[in-house]
Amino acid sequence: MKKQRILLALLGLLVGWGGAGMAHASGVTFQVTDNPGSWFECTASDSKTKAGCVHDVLGEATVGKSLSVIQRGESITFQSRASHHGSTANTIHTVVSLIYPTPASTPTEKFTTMPFDTDLDVGTRSAPIIPNELGLHVFFCDIHPYMFAAVIVVPVNHNLTNGTLFPLDLGNTVDLHKIVLETLPGLPTASDLALRLVHTFFIITNPANWQQYPVSDTPIKYWTPAYPSVPVVAHVTGGGTVPANLDELLRGYFGEGGPTVANANAPYLKQLLAPVPPAAPGVGQVWVDTQFEMMSEKTKPGTATAVDATTFNVVRKVGLPSINMNNPHNMWTDKDQTVIYQTQWFDTKLAVFNRSSGQFVRNIEVGAAPAHVMTRTNNDQVHVSQNGDNNIRELDSLAAGNGFLRDIPMQTDPDESAHPHAHWMSHDGSMMVTPNADTENSTLFHFPSNSIKSLTPVGHFPIATGMMPDSSKYYVANFLDSSISVIRISGGIATVKTTINLLEGYAVPGQYDVLSPTVTPIGGLPIQTPVSPDGKYAIVANTLAAKILVIDTKTDKVVASLPCDAGCHGVQFGAKQGGGYYAYVSSKFSNRMIVVDPQNGSNASIVGSVLLTTENKSSHFHTDGTVAKYAGMGGQGVLPIPLVYNGWVQNLPEEWKDQLTAKQKNPFPSAH
């Protein structure tokens, strides 16, 4: 935990934040939960607006549970202390300002200075946050960055009872903390980028807005998202206003269609077509973490879903009710492809289960918010990122029992919290690279010398890495500023070669800060960025723009762009029968997996998609529980079996190698 955060926590204990030592201010309380969609749930309000928790007034179907309205001078509190619907948080979270009204002046002592940033350990609550500025405030967890809460601050005495609450003014301009390369000040609330972020908020926090693809196109199914049907006022460049119904504004601006006051019969425009699998089969299996899927037999969300890559039917779902597996986020396997190593991101454990039978093997304590897991090719040891701390935890191999070996710090300062997320291991097991969200750098750890060789500055909120098959270069996805850092490795030292700006052309004044810009984002909010086993291209999943990007590793330029689903997130490469590879792409707020054939990069295409629900189950389907809610949703970690990356593929048992071509068994070097 950062030193300043430790001091804040101690100060909170001394002055009694949230307790008898501090006078109560009216306002709202957000409870931290592990529940999909309502991770920051507005659970208590004595706001004088009479609409503190908006879903209590408008209903959850159009709002979700993470929006509130308070008067200036009222407080916002986040807590992780009480069980809420059986979903007490099991690990550390944070509360960080993402969007806030541009400050007109330095606030007085009563008010909270923005941006705000604090840790929220299990069993604690934040200090009361009292915003000074009127308008839209959005908070998020910078460990689990789709945990959102939004608060609209209105003037004193504005309330639902006396008819003064509406229209809700979003504010003249907002500041976006560490978005678009640097903190972006003064963005008009009626601008393309602001509306994209507001739209994203209401997709993420309202499960009714997630994309539920059907098993058949009879009858035709349309995506029917709904947003709060309330009058709002947003502001354009130069000071003009845009009064609108928020629901109609968002559906109209993003081309979703649907009924309006002027035309109650207006049709929805975006059809959800039944997934059609690729014509050419893959090899083995594809495992997807359907992280939001709920089972009747447990209280915590999440399953691991196995798809037969030859038929593209679902063959198994593993929820591990016996341990109440909690938000399974990312996976890897051992050299023999015997087990699945499964991180539990909203917890402190790594689950291990048998890949073939789904049988539980062990549940290992690995530290705060374990995000990603990989093995080293030279010894099969297991490495798990502690996304809520500073370390990569090293465990022994499966053959040796997966015992604890050590925690490897990712910063030279032991008191600095790096928050490493999606690390990558070199093909020969000698190096490991991490994206460190809190310190905004990337660590290159050298195993032979047991030392950090490089701490390379990158962009804002680095979240994922992908490495060339000869470990000569790697890519870092910088989530908040929508860029990719390209880092070369020479003599064991890492240096930035170039930066790919996914908002290039869009991220200039006159584009993102107006309505209907002439240039739209290439990508935005990138996450997983693996490099193909043959080293020809990297593929990037983009959340904000819902796009899949292909980067040519020879030129380090984006050469192809493909559509994705809401919450586009995970990517990994698996073998295609007869040669070549498929890139399997998951999305958090969709129940399908997209299959991309990268071919030569610039001619990459989507060749099919796969429904991740039991409606697509095979005749020999197995499960350890009954899916009760959010079927197929929450696609995040992806793991094709067998592992076909350079260094891992050479260690496969012969039964797996026999299913691969000669080039797939030795993918690098290859002709580019």
C-alpha positions as CSV (number, residue, x, y, z in Angstrom):
1,M,0.0,0.0,0.0
2,K,1.3,3.5,-0.8
3,K,2.8,5.4,2.1
4,Q,0.3,8.3,1.7
5,R,-2.6,5.7,1.7
6,I,-1.2,4.2,4.9
7,L,-1.1,7.6,6.5
8,L,-4.7,8.3,5.4
9,A,-5.9,5.0,6.8
10,L,-4.2,5.7,10.2
11,L,-5.6,9.2,10.3
12,G,-9.1,7.7,9.7
13,L,-8.7,5.5,12.7
14,L,-7.5,8.4,14.9
15,V,-10.3,10.8,14.0
16,G,-13.0,8.1,13.7
17,W,-13.9,8.5,10.1
18,G,-17.4,7.0,9.7
19,G,-17.7,6.6,13.5
20,A,-18.6,8.5,16.6
21,G,-15.6,10.8,16.2
22,M,-17.1,12.6,13.3
23,A,-20.4,14.4,12.9
24,H,-22.8,12.8,10.4
25,A,-23.4,14.5,7.1
26,S,-26.4,13.5,5.0
27,G,-25.7,11.8,1.7
28,V,-25.2,8.4,0.3
29,T,-23.3,5.2,1.0
30,F,-21.9,2.8,-1.6
31,Q,-21.3,-0.7,-0.5
32,V,-18.5,-2.7,-2.1
33,T,-19.8,-6.0,-3.3
34,D,-18.6,-8.9,-5.5
35,N,-21.9,-8.8,-7.3
36,P,-21.7,-8.4,-11.1
37,G,-22.7,-4.9,-12.3
38,S,-23.3,-3.4,-8.8
39,W,-19.8,-3.6,-7.5
40,F,-20.2,-0.2,-5.9
41,E,-23.9,-0.4,-4.9
42,C,-25.8,2.6,-3.5
43,T,-27.3,1.0,-0.5
44,A,-28.2,3.8,1.9
45,S,-29.3,7.4,1.5
46,D,-30.6,10.2,3.6
47,S,-29.9,12.7,0.9
48,K,-32.2,15.7,0.9
49,T,-32.6,15.3,-2.8
50,K,-35.0,12.4,-2.0
51,A,-33.3,10.5,-4.9
52,G,-30.0,9.6,-3.3
53,C,-29.9,6.1,-4.6
54,V,-31.5,6.7,-8.0
55,H,-32.5,3.0,-8.6
56,D,-34.8,3.3,-5.6
57,V,-36.7,6.0,-7.5
58,L,-36.4,5.0,-11.2
59,G,-36.0,1.3,-10.9
60,E,-32.9,-0.9,-11.5
61,A,-33.9,-1.8,-15.1
62,T,-32.8,1.5,-16.5
63,V,-30.3,2.7,-13.9
64,G,-28.4,-0.1,-12.4
65,K,-27.5,0.3,-8.7
66,S,-24.4,2.6,-8.9
67,L,-25.9,6.1,-9.6
68,S,-26.8,8.6,-7.0
69,V,-27.8,12.3,-6.7
70,I,-26.9,14.5,-3.8
71,Q,-27.0,18.1,-2.9
72,R,-23.8,20.2,-2.6
73,G,-22.5,19.8,1.0
74,E,-23.8,16.2,1.3
75,S,-21.3,13.3,1.6
76,I,-20.4,10.2,-0.3
77,T,-19.1,7.2,1.7
78,F,-17.7,3.9,0.4
79,Q,-17.7,0.9,2.7
80,S,-16.4,-2.6,2.6
81,R,-17.5,-3.7,6.1
82,A,-21.0,-5.2,6.1
83,S,-22.3,-8.3,4.3
84,H,-24.7,-7.2,1.6
85,H,-26.8,-10.0,0.1
86,G,-24.2,-12.5,1.1
87,S,-21.5,-10.6,-0.9
88,T,-19.0,-9.1,1.5
89,A,-15.9,-8.1,-0.4
90,N,-13.0,-10.5,0.1
91,T,-10.1,-8.3,-1.0
92,I,-8.8,-4.8,-1.2
93,H,-10.4,-2.3,-3.5
94,T,-9.8,1.4,-4.1
95,V,-11.9,4.5,-4.7
96,V,-10.4,6.9,-7.2
97,S,-11.7,9.9,-9.1
98,L,-12.0,9.2,-12.8
99,I,-14.2,12.1,-13.9
100,Y,-15.0,15.2,-11.9
101,P,-16.3,18.7,-12.7
102,T,-13.5,21.1,-13.5
103,P,-12.7,22.9,-10.2
104,A,-13.5,26.6,-10.3
105,S,-11.4,27.3,-7.2
106,T,-9.6,25.6,-4.4
107,P,-12.2,24.1,-2.1
108,T,-12.6,25.1,1.5
109,E,-11.6,22.7,4.3
110,K,-15.1,21.3,4.4
111,F,-14.9,20.0,0.9
112,T,-12.9,17.2,-0.6
113,T,-10.1,18.1,-3.1
114,M,-10.4,16.3,-6.4
115,P,-9.0,14.0,-7.7
116,F,-9.6,11.7,-4.7
117,D,-7.7,8.4,-4.1
118,T,-7.9,6.0,-1.2
119,D,-7.6,2.3,-0.5
120,L,-10.6,0.4,0.9
121,D,-9.5,-2.7,2.9
122,V,-12.0,-5.4,3.9
123,G,-13.9,-4.3,7.0
124,T,-13.3,-0.5,6.5
125,R,-15.0,2.5,5.1
126,S,-13.8,5.6,3.5
127,A,-13.7,9.1,4.9
128,P,-16.8,11.1,3.8
129,I,-16.2,12.6,0.4
130,I,-17.9,16.0,0.0
131,P,-17.7,17.3,-3.5
132,N,-17.4,21.1,-4.0
133,E,-18.4,21.3,-7.6
134,L,-21.8,20.8,-9.1
135,G,-22.2,18.2,-11.8
136,L,-21.0,14.6,-12.7
137,H,-18.5,12.8,-10.5
138,V,-17.4,9.2,-11.5
139,F,-15.3,7.0,-9.1
140,F,-13.7,3.7,-10.0
141,C,-11.5,1.0,-8.4
142,D,-8.0,1.2,-9.9
143,I,-7.5,-2.5,-9.2
144,H,-10.7,-3.7,-10.8
145,P,-11.3,-0.9,-13.2
146,Y,-14.8,-1.6,-14.2
147,M,-16.1,-1.0,-10.7
148,F,-17.9,2.3,-11.1
149,A,-20.0,4.7,-9.0
150,A,-21.4,7.9,-10.4
151,V,-22.7,10.8,-8.4
152,I,-24.4,14.0,-9.7
153,V,-24.2,16.9,-7.3
154,V,-27.0,19.4,-7.5
155,P,-27.5,22.8,-5.7
156,V,-28.8,23.0,-2.1
157,N,-32.5,22.7,-1.8
158,H,-32.9,20.9,-5.2
159,N,-35.0,17.8,-4.6
160,L,-37.6,15.5,-6.1
161,T,-40.4,16.6,-3.8
162,N,-40.5,20.3,-4.7
163,G,-39.9,19.6,-8.4
164,T,-36.5,21.3,-8.6
165,L,-34.3,18.2,-9.1
166,F,-34.7,18.0,-12.9
167,P,-33.1,18.7,-15.3
168,L,-29.9,17.3,-13.8
169,D,-27.0,19.4,-14.9
170,L,-23.9,17.4,-15.7
171,G,-21.7,20.4,-15.4
172,N,-20.0,22.8,-17.9
173,T,-16.8,20.8,-18.2
174,V,-15.2,17.8,-16.5
175,D,-11.6,16.8,-15.9
176,L,-10.6,13.2,-16.9
177,H,-7.9,12.0,-14.6
178,K,-5.0,10.5,-16.6
179,I,-7.0,9.9,-19.8
180,V,-5.8,11.0,-23.3
181,L,-2.0,10.9,-22.4
182,E,-2.3,13.4,-19.6
183,T,-5.0,14.5,-17.2
184,L,-7.5,16.1,-19.6
185,P,-8.9,19.3,-18.2
186,G,-12.0,21.2,-19.3
187,L,-13.8,18.6,-21.4
188,P,-17.3,19.8,-22.3
189,T,-20.0,17.4,-20.9
190,A,-21.8,17.4,-24.3
191,S,-18.8,16.0,-26.2
192,D,-18.0,12.8,-28.0
193,L,-15.6,11.5,-25.4
194,A,-17.7,12.5,-22.4
195,L,-20.8,10.8,-23.9
196,R,-18.7,7.6,-24.7
197,L,-17.6,7.4,-21.1
198,V,-21.2,8.0,-19.8
199,H,-22.5,5.4,-22.2
200,T,-19.9,2.9,-21.1
201,F,-20.8,3.5,-17.4
202,F,-24.5,2.6,-18.0
203,I,-23.6,-0.5,-20.0
204,I,-21.1,-1.7,-17.3
205,T,-23.2,-1.1,-14.2
206,N,-26.6,-2.4,-15.5
207,P,-26.7,-6.1,-16.4
208,A,-30.0,-5.5,-18.3
209,N,-27.9,-3.7,-20.9
210,W,-25.5,-6.5,-21.5
211,Q,-25.5,-8.2,-24.9
212,Q,-27.3,-11.5,-24.7
213,Y,-26.9,-13.3,-28.0
214,P,-29.5,-15.9,-28.8
215,V,-29.0,-19.5,-29.9
216,S,-31.2,-19.0,-32.9
217,D,-32.3,-16.0,-35.1
218,T,-35.9,-17.0,-34.8
219,P,-37.4,-14.7,-33.7
220,I,-35.0,-11.9,-34.5
221,K,-33.4,-10.4,-31.4
222,Y,-32.4,-6.8,-31.0
223,W,-30.1,-5.2,-28.4
224,T,-32.4,-3.0,-26.3
225,P,-30.3,-1.0,-23.9
226,A,-32.0,1.5,-21.7
227,Y,-30.7,4.5,-19.7
228,P,-32.2,6.8,-17.1
229,S,-35.2,8.5,-18.7
230,V,-34.6,11.8,-17.0
231,P,-34.1,15.3,-18.4
232,V,-30.4,16.4,-18.3
233,V,-28.4,19.4,-19.4
234,A,-24.9,19.0,-20.9
235,H,-22.7,21.7,-22.2
236,V,-20.8,22.2,-25.5
237,T,-17.6,23.9,-26.4
238,G,-18.1,27.7,-26.2
239,G,-20.8,27.5,-23.5
240,G,-23.9,26.4,-25.2
241,T,-26.2,23.8,-23.7
242,V,-27.8,20.6,-24.9
243,P,-31.0,19.8,-23.0
244,A,-32.1,16.3,-23.6
245,N,-33.7,13.2,-22.2
246,L,-30.6,11.1,-21.2
247,D,-32.1,7.8,-22.5
248,E,-33.0,9.2,-25.9
249,L,-29.7,11.1,-26.1
250,L,-27.5,8.0,-25.6
251,R,-29.6,5.7,-27.7
252,G,-29.8,8.2,-30.5
253,Y,-26.1,9.3,-30.4
254,F,-24.8,5.7,-30.5
255,G,-27.2,4.5,-33.2
256,E,-29.1,2.0,-31.0
257,G,-32.6,3.2,-31.9
258,G,-35.7,2.5,-29.9
259,P,-38.8,4.4,-28.9
260,T,-38.8,8.1,-28.3
261,V,-41.4,10.7,-27.1
262,A,-41.7,11.8,-30.8
263,N,-42.0,8.2,-32.1
264,A,-43.1,5.6,-29.7
265,N,-42.8,2.9,-32.3
266,A,-39.3,3.6,-33.4
267,P,-37.4,0.3,-33.9
268,Y,-34.2,-0.7,-32.2
269,L,-31.4,-0.9,-34.8
270,K,-28.7,-3.3,-33.5
271,Q,-29.5,-6.9,-34.1
272,L,-27.9,-9.6,-32.0
273,L,-27.3,-12.4,-34.5
274,A,-27.0,-16.0,-33.2
275,P,-23.3,-17.0,-33.1
276,V,-22.1,-19.1,-36.0
277,P,-18.8,-21.0,-35.3
278,P,-15.9,-21.1,-37.6
279,A,-16.0,-23.5,-40.6
280,A,-12.5,-24.7,-40.0
281,P,-11.9,-26.4,-36.6
282,G,-9.3,-25.5,-34.1
283,V,-7.2,-27.8,-31.9
284,G,-8.0,-28.9,-28.4
285,Q,-10.1,-26.7,-26.1
286,V,-10.6,-23.0,-25.3
287,W,-11.3,-22.1,-21.7
288,V,-13.0,-18.8,-21.0
289,D,-13.5,-17.2,-17.6
290,T,-17.2,-16.4,-17.6
291,Q,-16.5,-14.3,-14.5
292,F,-20.0,-13.0,-13.9
293,E,-22.0,-16.2,-14.3
294,M,-23.8,-17.1,-11.1
295,M,-24.5,-20.7,-9.9
296,S,-27.3,-21.8,-7.5
297,E,-24.8,-23.7,-5.4
298,K,-22.6,-20.8,-4.3
299,T,-22.9,-17.1,-3.5
300,K,-19.8,-15.7,-5.3
301,P,-19.9,-15.2,-9.1
302,G,-17.9,-16.9,-11.8
303,T,-17.3,-20.1,-13.7
304,A,-14.6,-21.4,-16.1
305,T,-16.2,-22.5,-19.3
306,A,-14.5,-25.0,-21.6
307,V,-15.3,-25.0,-25.4
308,D,-14.3,-27.9,-27.6
309,A,-12.2,-26.2,-30.3
310,T,-13.1,-28.8,-32.9
311,T,-16.9,-28.5,-32.6
312,F,-17.1,-25.2,-30.8
313,N,-19.7,-26.6,-28.3
314,V,-19.5,-25.9,-24.6
315,V,-18.2,-29.1,-22.9
316,R,-17.8,-28.1,-19.3
317,K,-18.5,-25.4,-16.7
318,V,-16.4,-25.3,-13.5
319,G,-17.7,-23.1,-10.6
320,L,-16.1,-25.0,-7.7
321,P,-19.0,-24.5,-5.2
322,S,-17.0,-26.4,-2.6
323,I,-14.7,-23.4,-2.2
324,N,-17.2,-20.7,-3.4
325,M,-14.8,-19.7,-6.2
326,N,-14.9,-15.9,-6.4
327,N,-14.6,-14.0,-9.7
328,P,-12.3,-16.3,-11.7
329,H,-10.3,-13.9,-13.9
330,N,-7.4,-15.5,-15.7
331,M,-6.0,-19.0,-16.3
332,W,-2.9,-21.0,-17.3
333,T,-1.9,-24.6,-17.2
334,D,1.1,-26.8,-16.4
335,K,3.5,-28.3,-19.0
336,D,1.4,-31.5,-19.4
337,Q,-1.9,-29.5,-19.7
338,T,-3.2,-31.5,-16.7
339,V,-4.6,-28.8,-14.5
340,I,-6.1,-25.3,-14.8
341,Y,-4.5,-22.6,-12.6
342,Q,-7.3,-20.2,-11.9
343,T,-6.9,-16.7,-10.3
344,Q,-9.8,-15.4,-8.1
345,W,-9.4,-11.6,-8.7
346,F,-11.8,-10.4,-6.0
347,D,-10.2,-12.7,-3.4
348,T,-6.8,-13.8,-2.3
349,K,-6.7,-17.3,-3.7
350,L,-5.5,-19.4,-6.7
351,A,-7.7,-22.4,-7.4
352,V,-6.3,-25.5,-9.1
353,F,-8.5,-28.0,-10.7
354,N,-8.1,-31.0,-13.1
355,R,-8.7,-29.9,-16.7
356,S,-10.2,-33.2,-17.8
357,S,-12.5,-33.9,-14.9
358,G,-13.1,-30.5,-13.3
359,Q,-12.1,-32.1,-10.0
360,F,-10.9,-29.6,-7.4
361,V,-7.2,-30.0,-6.4
362,R,-6.3,-27.2,-4.1
363,N,-7.0,-23.5,-3.2
364,I,-3.7,-21.6,-2.6
365,E,-3.3,-18.3,-0.7
366,V,-1.5,-16.0,-3.1
367,G,-2.1,-12.4,-1.9
368,A,-4.4,-9.5,-2.6
369,A,-6.5,-9.5,-5.7
370,P,-4.6,-12.2,-7.8
371,A,-5.1,-11.2,-11.4
372,H,-3.0,-13.3,-13.9
373,V,-1.0,-16.5,-13.7
374,M,1.7,-18.0,-15.9
375,T,4.4,-20.7,-15.7
376,R,8.1,-20.6,-16.5
377,T,9.1,-22.8,-19.4
378,N,12.3,-24.0,-17.9
379,N,10.9,-25.3,-14.6
380,D,7.1,-25.1,-14.7
381,Q,7.0,-22.9,-11.6
382,V,3.9,-20.8,-11.2
383,H,3.8,-17.0,-11.0
384,V,0.8,-15.1,-9.9
385,S,0.4,-11.3,-10.0
386,Q,-0.8,-9.6,-6.7
387,N,-2.9,-6.9,-8.3
388,G,-3.7,-5.4,-4.9
389,D,-0.1,-5.3,-3.8
390,N,3.5,-5.1,-5.0
391,N,4.6,-8.6,-5.8
392,I,4.5,-11.6,-8.1
393,R,4.0,-14.7,-6.0
394,E,6.2,-17.7,-7.0
395,L,4.9,-21.2,-6.4
396,D,6.6,-24.5,-7.1
397,S,5.6,-26.7,-10.0
398,L,2.6,-28.9,-10.1
399,A,4.9,-32.0,-9.8
400,A,6.4,-30.5,-6.6
401,G,3.0,-29.6,-5.1
402,N,2.7,-25.9,-5.9
403,G,4.2,-24.9,-2.5
404,F,5.0,-21.3,-1.7
405,L,8.5,-20.2,-2.8
406,R,8.7,-16.5,-2.5
407,D,7.2,-13.1,-3.2
408,I,9.1,-11.1,-5.9
409,P,8.7,-7.3,-5.4
410,M,8.1,-5.4,-8.6
411,Q,9.6,-2.1,-7.3
412,T,12.9,-1.4,-5.6
413,D,11.1,0.6,-2.9
414,P,9.4,-2.1,-0.7
415,D,6.8,0.4,0.5
416,E,5.6,1.3,-3.0
417,S,2.5,-0.5,-4.3
418,A,3.0,-1.4,-7.9
419,H,-0.4,-3.2,-8.5
420,P,1.0,-5.5,-11.2
421,H,-1.7,-7.1,-13.4
422,A,-1.1,-9.1,-16.6
423,H,2.5,-10.1,-16.7
424,W,4.3,-12.2,-19.3
425,M,7.2,-14.7,-19.1
426,S,10.0,-15.0,-21.7
427,H,10.2,-18.0,-24.0
428,D,13.3,-19.4,-22.1
429,G,12.1,-18.7,-18.6
430,S,14.8,-16.2,-17.9
431,M,12.7,-13.0,-17.7
432,M,9.3,-11.7,-16.6
433,V,7.7,-8.4,-17.5
434,T,4.9,-6.7,-15.6
435,P,2.6,-3.7,-16.1
436,N,2.4,-1.8,-12.9
437,A,-0.8,0.2,-12.7
438,D,0.0,2.3,-9.6
439,T,3.6,3.2,-10.5
440,E,2.9,3.6,-14.2
441,N,6.0,1.7,-15.2
442,S,6.9,-1.8,-16.4
443,T,9.3,-4.1,-14.5
444,L,11.7,-6.4,-16.3
445,F,12.8,-9.1,-13.7
446,H,15.8,-11.2,-14.5
447,F,15.7,-14.7,-12.9
448,P,19.3,-15.8,-13.3
449,S,20.5,-12.7,-11.4
450,N,17.4,-12.5,-9.2
451,S,17.1,-8.8,-9.8
452,I,15.0,-6.0,-11.4
453,K,17.0,-5.1,-14.5
454,S,14.7,-2.3,-15.7
455,L,11.8,-0.1,-14.5
456,T,10.6,1.5,-17.7
457,P,8.1,4.4,-17.6
458,V,5.0,3.8,-19.7
459,G,1.5,5.3,-20.0
460,H,-1.3,5.8,-17.5
461,F,-2.6,2.6,-15.9
462,P,-0.6,-0.1,-17.7
463,I,-2.7,-3.3,-17.4
464,A,-1.4,-6.0,-19.8
465,T,1.7,-7.2,-21.6
466,G,2.5,-9.5,-24.5
467,M,6.0,-10.6,-25.6
468,M,7.7,-11.5,-28.8
469,P,8.5,-15.2,-29.1
470,D,12.2,-14.5,-29.0
471,S,11.8,-12.1,-26.0
472,S,13.4,-9.2,-28.0
473,K,10.4,-6.9,-27.5
474,Y,7.2,-6.6,-25.7
475,Y,4.0,-4.6,-25.7
476,V,2.3,-2.8,-22.8
477,A,-1.4,-1.9,-23.0
478,N,-1.9,1.5,-21.1
479,F,-5.5,1.3,-20.2
480,L,-6.4,4.9,-19.2
481,D,-4.6,6.9,-21.8
482,S,-5.4,4.4,-24.6
483,S,-1.9,3.7,-25.8
484,I,0.5,0.8,-26.4
485,S,4.1,1.1,-25.3
486,V,6.5,-0.9,-27.5
487,I,9.5,-1.8,-25.4
488,R,12.7,-3.4,-26.8
489,I,14.9,-5.6,-24.7
490,S,18.7,-5.5,-25.4
491,G,21.3,-6.9,-23.1
492,G,18.6,-7.6,-20.5
493,I,17.7,-3.9,-20.4
494,A,14.2,-2.6,-21.5
495,T,13.7,0.8,-23.2
496,V,10.7,2.3,-25.0
497,K,11.0,2.0,-28.8
498,T,7.8,3.8,-29.6
499,T,4.3,4.5,-28.4
500,I,1.2,3.6,-30.4
501,N,-1.6,6.2,-29.7
502,L,-4.9,4.5,-30.2
503,L,-6.7,7.9,-30.1
504,E,-4.4,9.4,-32.7
505,G,-6.4,11.9,-34.8
506,Y,-9.3,11.7,-32.4
507,A,-7.3,12.8,-29.3
508,V,-6.8,16.4,-30.5
509,P,-8.9,19.5,-29.7
510,G,-11.8,19.7,-32.1
511,Q,-12.4,15.9,-32.2
512,Y,-13.0,14.3,-28.8
513,D,-14.3,17.5,-27.3
514,V,-17.1,18.1,-29.7
515,L,-20.3,16.2,-30.7
516,S,-20.1,14.1,-33.9
517,P,-16.3,14.4,-34.6
518,T,-14.9,13.8,-38.1
519,V,-12.4,11.3,-36.6
520,T,-13.5,8.5,-34.3
521,P,-11.2,6.5,-32.0
522,I,-9.0,3.8,-33.5
523,G,-9.3,2.0,-30.2
524,G,-9.7,3.0,-26.6
525,L,-9.1,1.5,-23.1
526,P,-7.0,-1.4,-24.4
527,I,-6.6,-4.5,-22.3
528,Q,-5.0,-7.9,-23.3
529,T,-2.3,-7.6,-26.0
530,P,-0.7,-11.0,-26.8
531,V,1.8,-11.5,-29.6
532,S,1.1,-14.4,-32.0
533,P,3.3,-17.5,-31.5
534,D,5.0,-16.9,-34.8
535,G,5.7,-13.3,-33.8
536,K,3.9,-11.7,-36.8
537,Y,1.3,-9.6,-35.0
538,A,-0.1,-8.5,-31.7
539,I,-3.8,-8.4,-31.1
540,V,-5.4,-5.8,-28.8
541,A,-8.9,-6.0,-27.2
542,N,-10.3,-2.4,-26.7
543,T,-13.1,-1.7,-24.2
544,L,-14.1,1.9,-25.0
545,A,-14.3,1.5,-28.8
546,A,-15.4,-2.2,-28.7
547,K,-12.7,-3.0,-31.3
548,I,-10.1,-5.7,-32.0
549,L,-6.9,-4.2,-33.3
550,V,-4.1,-6.0,-35.1
551,I,-0.6,-4.6,-34.8
552,D,2.1,-5.6,-37.3
553,T,5.2,-6.4,-35.1
554,K,7.6,-5.5,-37.9
555,T,6.3,-1.9,-38.3
556,D,4.6,-1.5,-34.9
557,K,1.6,0.0,-36.6
558,V,-2.1,-0.9,-36.4
559,V,-2.9,-2.6,-39.7
560,A,-6.5,-3.9,-39.1
561,S,-9.5,-3.1,-37.0
562,L,-12.4,-5.5,-36.3
563,P,-15.7,-5.0,-34.4
564,C,-16.0,-6.5,-30.9
565,D,-18.7,-6.7,-28.2
566,A,-19.4,-4.6,-25.1
567,G,-16.5,-4.9,-22.7
568,C,-14.0,-6.4,-25.2
569,H,-11.4,-7.8,-22.9
570,G,-9.4,-11.1,-23.3
571,V,-7.3,-12.5,-26.2
572,Q,-5.2,-15.6,-26.6
573,F,-3.9,-17.6,-29.5
574,G,-4.8,-21.2,-30.1
575,A,-3.8,-23.6,-32.9
576,K,-5.9,-24.0,-36.0
577,Q,-6.2,-27.5,-37.5
578,G,-3.9,-27.8,-40.5
579,G,-1.8,-24.8,-39.6
580,G,-2.0,-21.2,-38.5
581,Y,-3.8,-19.8,-35.5
582,Y,-7.0,-18.5,-34.2
583,A,-7.2,-15.5,-31.8
584,Y,-10.0,-16.1,-29.3
585,V,-11.6,-12.9,-28.0
586,S,-13.8,-12.6,-24.9
587,S,-16.0,-9.7,-23.8
588,K,-17.2,-8.9,-20.3
589,F,-20.7,-7.7,-21.2
590,S,-21.5,-10.3,-23.8
591,N,-22.3,-14.0,-23.7
592,R,-20.2,-15.0,-26.7
593,M,-16.6,-15.5,-27.8
594,I,-15.4,-14.0,-31.1
595,V,-13.0,-16.0,-33.2
596,V,-10.5,-14.2,-35.4
597,D,-8.3,-15.6,-38.1
598,P,-5.3,-13.2,-38.2
599,Q,-4.0,-14.6,-41.5
600,N,-1.2,-12.1,-42.4
601,G,-2.4,-9.3,-40.1
602,S,-3.8,-6.7,-42.5
603,N,-6.3,-9.2,-43.8
604,A,-7.5,-10.5,-40.4
605,S,-11.1,-11.3,-40.3
606,I,-13.8,-12.6,-37.9
607,V,-14.5,-16.2,-38.9
608,G,-17.1,-17.0,-36.3
609,S,-18.3,-16.7,-32.8
610,V,-19.3,-19.1,-30.0
611,L,-22.1,-18.9,-27.5
612,L,-20.8,-19.5,-24.0
613,T,-24.0,-20.6,-22.4
614,T,-25.4,-24.1,-21.9
615,E,-27.7,-23.6,-24.8
616,N,-24.6,-24.4,-26.8
617,K,-23.6,-27.4,-24.8
618,S,-22.3,-30.7,-26.3
619,S,-23.9,-34.1,-25.8
620,H,-21.2,-34.9,-23.2
621,F,-21.4,-31.7,-21.3
622,H,-20.4,-31.7,-17.6
623,T,-20.8,-29.2,-14.8
624,D,-20.5,-28.9,-11.0
625,G,-23.4,-26.6,-10.6
626,T,-26.5,-25.0,-12.1
627,V,-26.2,-21.6,-13.8
628,A,-28.8,-19.4,-12.3
629,K,-28.0,-15.9,-13.6
630,Y,-25.9,-14.0,-16.2
631,A,-25.4,-17.0,-18.4
632,G,-22.2,-16.9,-20.4
633,M,-21.4,-13.4,-19.1
634,G,-18.2,-11.8,-17.9
635,G,-15.8,-13.1,-20.5
636,Q,-12.3,-12.2,-19.4
637,G,-9.3,-14.7,-19.2
638,V,-8.9,-16.9,-22.2
639,L,-6.8,-20.1,-22.3
640,P,-6.5,-22.3,-25.4
641,I,-5.3,-25.8,-24.8
642,P,-2.7,-26.8,-25.8
643,L,-0.4,-23.9,-25.1
644,V,1.2,-23.0,-28.5
645,Y,3.5,-20.1,-27.6
646,N,7.2,-20.4,-28.2
647,G,8.9,-22.1,-25.3
648,W,5.7,-23.7,-24.0
649,V,4.8,-25.6,-27.2
650,Q,8.1,-27.5,-27.2
651,N,7.3,-28.9,-23.7
652,L,4.0,-30.4,-24.7
653,P,3.4,-34.2,-24.3
654,E,3.5,-36.1,-27.6
655,E,-0.3,-36.6,-27.6
656,W,-0.7,-32.8,-28.0
657,K,2.3,-32.3,-30.4
658,D,0.8,-35.0,-32.7
659,Q,-2.2,-32.7,-33.3
660,L,0.1,-29.8,-34.5
661,T,1.9,-29.0,-37.7
662,A,5.6,-28.8,-37.9
663,K,5.5,-25.0,-38.0
664,Q,3.1,-24.9,-35.0
665,K,5.5,-27.1,-33.0
666,N,8.4,-24.7,-33.7
667,P,6.7,-21.4,-34.5
668,F,9.6,-19.0,-34.4
669,P,11.6,-17.8,-36.2
670,S,9.2,-17.6,-39.2
671,A,9.1,-15.7,-42.4
672,H,7.4,-12.3,-41.7
